[in-house]
Amino acid sequence: MLAALIGYLGDFDLAEEAAQEAFAIAAERWPRDGAPANPRAWLMTTARNRAVDRIRRDRTLAAKTELLEATEATEQTMDTFDAASFADERLELIFTCCHPALAVEAQVALTLRTLGGLSTREIARAFLVGESTMAQRLVRAKHKIKAAGIPFRVPPDHLLPDRLVAVLAVVYLIFNEGYAARNELAAQAIRLGDALAELMPDEPEVHGLKAMMLLLHARRDARFRAGELVLLADQDSALWDEAEIARGRAVLDRAIALHGRGAYVVQAAIASLHAEQPRPWAQIAALYEQLARLTGSPVVQLSRAVAIAEVEGPEAALAIVDRLPLEDYRYLHATRGELLRRAGRADEARAAYGRARELAHDAAERRLLERRLAELDRVALGADGAADGSA
């Protein structure tokens, strides 16, 4: 809905306000009067009418009234809206937000806000910045689109490659946020990946991203048990979606056939190896090393350290982890806690798990960390009891 309204109105803020008002009216009326025959059309018409009312109340926006009059014909086709048309509009919105006139981080943040439905706080967390900093970036990006008159459309073919980096980053971050616990966001990212692959069938990184999302999403039913987060090593592989894994590997083969060697193709290859039993940790570590060279990311080095621990032991992995500049990144401390526990350094592990718990935003993650701390306490009590008994 938001994507469609932005397309009609050409104004992010007005579209957001109109959509919110339409949903608020629906929440009040539908329980009382019953849902309309076509809820989507009702919401779109109501939102559009609210936008018209708002524009008419503000005479300084007369130019926008002309724009609305030019789109009167769209009102007659409201009843024909379907999932396919909305998918097209979401794709148009991504490319609008990812215009090269905007800084790449602003492109990603704005699309996550308007299309992904993420809050400013969630986006700030994804970028490892403060909420107020991210709010300012979003406001500046919206103003830039308005001032520059950036069109709401998918760019022509010859401009697509220049916009690809930011668009892929947007889809990846939407999926990443959904993978944490919001399956609807992850599914939306996969649908956008399908649309991009259809639009750009010869771009290996498009297929690489799509393959990676499919391979990770295939494990969704095994990642939680009774509401509790389950790590990869403890997952029941019988719950994995084998058909989706096969589909992801087929898409990965397509990316490799196109001579793909980029970051998304490498990540898809890693995800494919993670789905093997037993896991070839030496190969996984080698691919993470390749990915680290491509990205220069300390987060990738953290993942590489996890694979190194399986090959060379926890102390070798800690030598990598302890050099990473990720002091406020919860997964660094959670990983350190696990490595320290495996190395028999219980007190240091307890401190690392505690720091990770302080930084965790997700309740399931916090409960997992609390279980790890409780396990350390039980081991310590058991060791004390054994010592007392032997004495």
C-alpha positions in Angstrom: 0.0 0.0 0.0 2.7 2.4 1.0 4.6 1.8 -2.3 1.5 2.4 -4.3 0.6 5.6 -2.4 4.1 7.0 -2.9 3.8 6.3 -6.6 0.5 8.2 -6.7 1.4 11.1 -4.5 5.2 11.5 -5.0 5.6 12.3 -1.4 6.9 9.8 1.3 5.6 11.7 4.3 2.1 12.3 2.9 1.8 8.7 1.8 2.9 7.4 5.2 0.3 9.6 7.0 -2.5 8.6 4.6 -1.8 4.9 5.0 -1.7 5.2 8.8 -5.0 7.0 8.8 -6.6 4.4 6.5 -5.5 1.6 8.8 -6.7 3.4 11.9 -10.2 3.9 10.3 -10.3 0.3 9.3 -9.4 -0.8 12.9 -12.3 1.2 14.2 -14.9 0.4 11.6 -14.4 -3.1 10.4 -15.0 -4.8 13.8 -18.3 -2.9 14.0 -19.5 -2.9 10.4 -17.7 -5.9 9.0 -14.8 -6.1 6.5 -15.4 -4.9 3.0 -15.5 -7.2 0.0 -12.2 -6.0 -1.2 -10.1 -4.8 1.8 -7.1 -3.7 -0.2 -9.2 -1.5 -2.5 -11.1 -0.1 0.5 -7.8 0.8 2.2 -6.3 2.3 -1.0 -9.4 4.4 -1.7 -9.6 5.6 1.9 -5.9 6.5 2.1 -6.2 8.4 -1.2 -9.2 10.3 0.0 -7.4 11.2 3.2 -4.5 12.5 1.2 -6.8 14.6 -1.0 -8.4 16.1 2.2 -5.0 16.9 3.6 -3.9 18.6 0.4 -7.1 20.6 0.1 -6.6 21.9 3.6 -3.2 23.2 2.8 -3.5 25.5 -0.2 0.3 25.8 -0.5 0.2 22.2 -1.9 -2.0 23.2 -4.9 0.5 21.5 -7.3 -0.1 18.2 -5.6 -3.9 18.6 -6.2 -3.1 18.7 -10.0 -1.1 15.5 -9.6 -4.0 13.8 -7.9 -6.4 15.0 -10.6 -4.1 13.5 -13.2 -4.4 10.1 -11.4 -8.3 10.1 -11.1 -8.4 7.2 -13.6 -6.5 5.0 -11.2 -9.5 5.1 -8.9 -11.5 3.1 -11.4 -9.0 0.3 -11.3 -8.7 0.0 -7.5 -10.6 -3.3 -7.5 -8.1 -5.0 -9.8 -5.1 -4.6 -7.4 -3.4 -7.9 -6.7 -0.2 -9.2 -5.2 1.6 -9.0 -8.5 0.9 -5.3 -9.0 2.0 -4.6 -5.4 5.2 -6.5 -6.0 5.9 -4.3 -9.0 5.3 -1.2 -6.9 7.6 -2.4 -4.2 10.3 -2.9 -6.8 9.7 0.6 -8.1 10.0 1.9 -4.5 13.3 0.2 -4.0 14.8 1.8 -7.1 13.4 5.2 -6.1 15.0 5.0 -2.7 18.2 3.7 -4.2 18.8 6.6 -6.6 22.5 7.5 -6.9 21.7 11.0 -5.8 21.4 9.6 -2.3 24.3 8.2 -0.2 24.3 4.4 -0.2 23.5 4.2 3.6 20.6 6.6 3.1 19.3 4.5 0.2 19.3 1.4 2.3 17.9 3.0 5.4 15.0 4.7 3.6 13.9 1.6 1.8 14.0 -0.4 5.0 11.8 2.2 6.6 9.2 2.6 3.8 9.2 -0.8 2.2 10.5 -3.2 4.9 8.3 -1.7 7.6 11.2 -1.5 10.1 11.2 1.1 12.8 13.9 3.7 13.0 15.3 1.9 16.0 15.6 -1.4 14.2 17.3 0.2 11.2 19.7 2.0 13.5 20.6 -1.3 15.2 21.2 -2.9 11.8 23.7 -0.1 11.0 25.2 0.0 14.5 24.4 3.7 14.9 22.3 5.7 17.3 18.5 6.1 16.8 18.7 9.9 16.5 21.5 9.6 13.9 19.4 7.3 11.8 16.3 9.5 12.1 18.3 12.4 10.7 19.5 10.3 7.8 15.9 9.3 6.9 14.6 12.9 7.0 17.5 14.1 4.8 16.9 11.3 2.3 13.2 12.1 2.0 14.0 15.8 1.5 16.6 14.9 -1.2 14.1 12.8 -3.2 11.5 15.6 -3.1 14.0 18.4 -3.9 15.6 16.4 -6.8 12.3 15.2 -8.3 13.5 11.6 -8.3 11.0 9.6 -10.3 9.1 6.7 -8.9 10.0 3.9 -11.5 12.3 1.1 -12.3 15.2 2.7 -14.3 15.9 1.7 -17.9 18.1 -1.3 -18.5 21.3 0.6 -19.1 21.1 2.2 -15.6 20.3 -0.9 -13.7 23.8 -2.1 -12.9 24.7 1.3 -11.3 21.8 1.0 -8.9 22.4 -2.7 -8.1 24.7 -2.5 -5.2 22.3 -0.5 -3.0 19.3 -2.5 -4.1 20.9 -5.8 -3.2 22.0 -4.3 0.1 18.4 -3.3 0.8 17.0 -6.8 0.0 19.7 -8.4 2.1 19.1 -6.3 5.2 15.3 -6.8 4.9 16.0 -10.6 4.9 18.5 -10.3 7.7 16.0 -8.5 9.9 13.3 -11.0 9.1 15.6 -14.0 9.6 16.0 -13.0 13.3 12.4 -13.8 14.0 10.0 -12.1 11.5 9.3 -14.6 8.7 7.0 -12.3 6.8 10.0 -9.9 6.2 12.2 -12.8 5.1 9.5 -14.0 2.7 9.1 -10.5 1.4 12.9 -10.2 0.7 12.8 -13.5 -1.2 9.9 -12.3 -3.3 11.9 -9.1 -4.1 14.9 -11.4 -5.0 12.6 -13.3 -7.4 11.6 -10.0 -9.0 15.1 -8.8 -9.3 16.3 -12.1 -10.9 13.5 -11.8 -13.5 14.5 -8.1 -14.1 18.2 -8.8 -14.3 18.6 -12.5 -15.3 22.3 -12.2 -16.2 23.6 -10.6 -13.0 25.3 -13.3 -10.9 25.1 -11.3 -7.6 21.3 -11.1 -7.9 21.2 -14.9 -8.2 23.8 -15.2 -5.4 21.7 -13.2 -3.0 18.5 -15.1 -4.0 20.3 -18.4 -3.4 21.7 -17.3 0.0 18.2 -16.3 1.2 16.6 -19.5 0.1 19.3 -21.7 1.7 19.1 -19.8 5.0 15.3 -19.6 5.0 15.1 -23.4 4.4 16.2 -23.8 8.1 13.5 -21.5 9.5 11.4 -24.2 11.2 14.5 -25.6 13.0 15.8 -22.3 14.3 13.2 -22.1 17.1 11.9 -24.8 19.5 9.0 -23.8 21.8 9.9 -20.2 21.3 13.5 -20.7 22.1 16.4 -20.0 19.7 18.2 -23.1 18.5 21.8 -22.7 17.2 22.8 -24.5 14.0 24.8 -27.2 15.7 21.7 -28.2 17.8 19.1 -27.9 15.0 17.1 -30.9 13.8 17.9 -31.2 10.1 14.8 -33.2 9.6 12.9 -29.9 10.0 14.8 -28.2 7.1 13.0 -27.6 3.9 14.9 -29.8 1.5 12.9 -28.6 -1.5 14.0 -25.0 -0.7 17.6 -26.1 -0.2 17.5 -27.8 -3.6 16.1 -24.6 -5.2 18.7 -22.5 -3.5 21.5 -24.7 -4.8 20.1 -24.6 -8.3 20.1 -20.8 -8.2 23.6 -20.8 -6.8 24.7 -23.0 -9.8 23.2 -20.4 -12.1 25.2 -17.6 -10.4 28.4 -19.7 -10.7 27.7 -20.4 -14.3 27.5 -16.6 -14.9 31.1 -16.5 -13.4 29.9 -15.0 -10.2 32.6 -14.4 -7.6 31.1 -11.6 -5.6 30.2 -11.4 -2.0 26.6 -12.7 -2.3 27.7 -15.7 -4.4 30.4 -16.6 -1.8 27.8 -16.2 1.1 25.4 -18.5 -0.8 28.2 -21.1 -1.2 28.8 -20.9 2.6 25.1 -21.4 3.3 25.1 -24.4 1.0 28.0 -26.0 2.8 26.3 -25.3 6.2 23.4 -27.5 4.9 25.7 -30.5 4.5 26.2 -33.3 7.0 28.9 -33.4 8.3 29.9 -29.8 7.7 33.2 -29.3 5.8 34.5 -26.7 8.2 37.9 -26.2 6.5 36.1 -25.3 3.2 33.7 -23.0 5.1 36.7 -21.2 6.8 38.4 -20.8 3.4 35.3 -19.3 1.9 34.9 -16.9 4.9 38.5 -15.8 4.3 37.7 -15.1 0.7 34.6 -13.2 1.7 36.6 -11.2 4.2 39.0 -10.1 1.5 36.0 -9.0 -0.7 34.2 -7.1 2.0 36.8 -6.0 4.6 34.1 -6.6 7.2 35.0 -7.5 10.8 31.7 -9.2 11.1 32.8 -11.7 8.4 36.0 -12.2 10.3 33.9 -13.1 13.3 32.1 -15.8 11.3 35.4 -17.0 10.0 36.6 -17.4 13.6 33.7 -19.7 14.3 34.7 -22.0 11.5 38.4 -21.8 12.5 37.3 -23.0 16.0 35.9 -26.2 14.5 39.2 -26.8 12.6 41.9 -25.6 14.9 40.2 -25.2 18.3 38.8 -22.3 20.3 42.1 -20.6 21.2 43.0 -20.1 17.5 39.5 -18.6 17.0 39.9 -16.3 20.1 43.1 -14.9 18.6 41.0 -13.6 15.7 38.0 -12.5 17.7 40.0 -10.5 20.3 41.4 -8.3 17.5 38.0 -7.3 16.1 36.7 -3.7 16.6 33.2 -4.7 17.5 32.9 -3.7 21.1 29.2 -2.9 20.9 28.2 -5.9 18.7 26.3 -8.5 20.7 27.4 -11.4 18.6 31.0 -10.7 19.2 30.5 -11.2 22.9 28.3 -14.2 22.5 30.9 -15.8 20.3 33.7 -15.0 22.7 31.6 -16.5 25.5 31.1 -19.7 23.6 34.8 -19.9 22.6 36.0 -19.2 26.2 33.6 -21.8 27.6 35.0 -24.4 25.2 38.5 -23.3 26.2 37.7 -23.9 29.8 38.0 -20.3 30.8 34.7 -20.1 32.7 35.0 -16.8 34.4 35.9 -14.9 31.2 33.1 -16.8 29.4 30.6 -15.6 32.0 31.6 -12.0 31.6 31.4 -12.3 27.8 27.9 -13.9 27.9 26.8 -11.2 30.4 27.9 -8.4 28.0 26.2 -10.0 25.1 23.0 -10.2 27.2 23.2 -6.5 28.0 23.4 -5.7 24.2 20.8 -8.2 23.1 17.5 -6.7 21.9 15.6 -9.9 21.1 14.0 -11.8 23.9 14.8 -15.3 22.5 18.5 -14.3 22.2 18.5 -13.1 25.8 17.0 -16.4 27.0 19.6 -18.3 25.1 22.4 -16.3 26.7 20.8 -16.8 30.1 20.7 -20.6 29.5 24.4 -20.4 28.7 25.1 -18.5 31.9 23.1 -21.0 33.9 25.0 -23.9 32.4 28.3 -22.3 33.5 26.9 -22.0 37.0 25.8 -25.6 37.1 29.3 -26.8 35.9 30.9 -24.6 38.5 28.7 -26.0 41.3 29.4 -29.6 40.1 33.1 -29.0 40.1 32.9 -27.6 43.7 30.9 -30.6 44.8 33.4 -33.0 43.2 36.3 -31.3 45.0 34.5 -31.4 48.3 33.7 -35.1 47.9 37.2 -36.0 47.1 38.5 -34.2 50.1 
